[in-house]
């Protein structure tokens, strides 16, 4: 699902998330968060470039890390292991045996 800019009457795709840190009087504009959160604002390219903070506040603009979105070696190995496991044939069930077995007995 594509998230839209939260500015009124704007239907452009959001690319950045704005968060206000009231204790520090700072507006933080960073890459689009992974999920929509309350008290944050998703902004399109135009609104994120034109964004200004209240008078006396600081604006902290966080540039996206190009390496952050790329999968790591560990991610790729985990994915490969999961694919191998999913593709492994199921063990045959001997005739006369139940298809399911308890790993540990239930306690009564």
C-alpha positions as CSV (number, residue, x, y, z in Angstrom):
1,X,0.0,0.0,0.0
2,X,1.4,3.4,-1.0
3,X,1.2,6.1,1.7
4,X,0.1,9.5,0.7
5,X,1.3,12.9,1.8
6,X,-0.6,14.0,4.9
7,X,-0.8,17.7,3.9
8,X,-4.3,18.9,3.1
9,X,-5.4,18.4,-0.5
10,X,-2.2,16.7,-1.5
11,X,-2.4,13.2,-3.0
12,X,1.2,12.7,-3.9
13,X,3.2,9.7,-2.6
14,X,4.9,10.2,0.7
15,X,8.7,10.0,0.7
16,X,9.7,11.4,4.1
17,X,8.4,11.4,7.7
18,X,8.3,14.5,9.9
19,X,8.4,14.2,13.7
20,X,8.4,17.0,16.2
21,X,10.5,16.7,19.3
22,X,8.8,19.2,21.6
23,X,11.3,18.8,24.5
24,X,14.2,19.9,22.2
25,X,12.1,22.3,20.0
26,X,13.3,20.3,16.9
27,X,11.5,19.1,13.8
28,X,13.1,15.9,12.5
29,X,12.6,15.1,8.8
30,X,13.9,11.7,7.7
31,X,13.3,8.9,5.4
32,X,9.8,7.5,5.2
33,X,9.1,5.4,8.3
34,X,8.3,1.7,7.7
35,X,4.8,2.1,9.2
36,X,2.5,5.1,9.7
37,X,2.7,6.2,13.3
38,X,0.5,8.6,15.3
39,X,1.9,12.1,15.8
40,X,4.1,11.9,12.7
41,X,3.5,13.4,9.3
42,X,4.3,11.7,6.0
43,X,5.3,14.2,3.3
44,X,5.8,14.1,-0.4
45,X,8.9,15.4,-2.1
46,X,7.6,18.9,-2.6
47,X,6.3,19.4,0.9
48,X,9.4,17.8,2.5
49,X,11.6,20.3,0.6
50,X,9.4,23.3,1.5
51,X,8.9,22.2,5.2
52,X,9.7,24.8,7.8
53,X,9.6,24.6,11.6
54,X,7.9,27.0,14.0
55,X,9.9,30.2,14.8
56,X,12.8,29.4,17.2
57,X,12.8,25.7,16.4
58,X,15.6,23.7,14.7
59,X,15.1,21.5,11.7
60,X,17.1,18.3,11.5
61,X,17.1,16.7,8.1
62,X,18.3,13.1,8.0
63,X,19.5,11.9,4.6
64,X,18.6,8.3,3.8
65,X,21.4,5.9,4.0
66,X,21.7,4.2,0.6
67,X,23.2,1.1,2.1
68,X,20.4,0.7,4.7
69,X,17.8,-0.6,2.2
70,X,20.1,-3.2,0.7
71,X,19.9,-6.7,2.1
72,X,22.9,-7.8,4.2
73,X,24.8,-11.0,3.7
74,X,23.0,-12.4,6.8
75,X,19.6,-11.5,5.3
76,X,20.5,-13.3,2.1
77,X,21.8,-16.4,3.9
78,X,18.6,-16.5,6.1
79,X,16.4,-16.3,3.0
80,X,18.4,-19.0,1.2
81,X,18.1,-21.3,4.3
82,X,14.3,-20.7,4.5
83,X,13.9,-21.5,0.8
84,X,15.9,-24.7,1.2
85,X,13.8,-25.7,4.2
86,X,10.5,-25.0,2.4
87,X,11.6,-27.0,-0.6
88,X,12.7,-30.0,1.4
89,X,10.3,-33.0,1.0
90,X,8.3,-34.0,4.0
91,X,9.3,-37.1,5.8
92,X,7.1,-40.0,4.9
93,X,4.8,-41.3,7.6
94,X,5.1,-45.1,8.2
95,X,1.8,-47.0,7.7
96,X,-0.2,-47.4,10.9
97,X,1.5,-44.4,12.5
98,X,-0.4,-41.2,13.3
99,X,0.5,-38.3,10.9
100,X,1.2,-36.0,13.9
101,X,3.3,-36.7,16.9
102,X,3.8,-34.8,20.1
103,X,7.2,-33.3,20.6
104,X,6.7,-33.3,24.3
105,X,3.9,-34.9,26.3
106,X,1.1,-32.7,27.6
107,X,1.1,-32.1,31.3
108,X,-2.2,-32.7,33.1
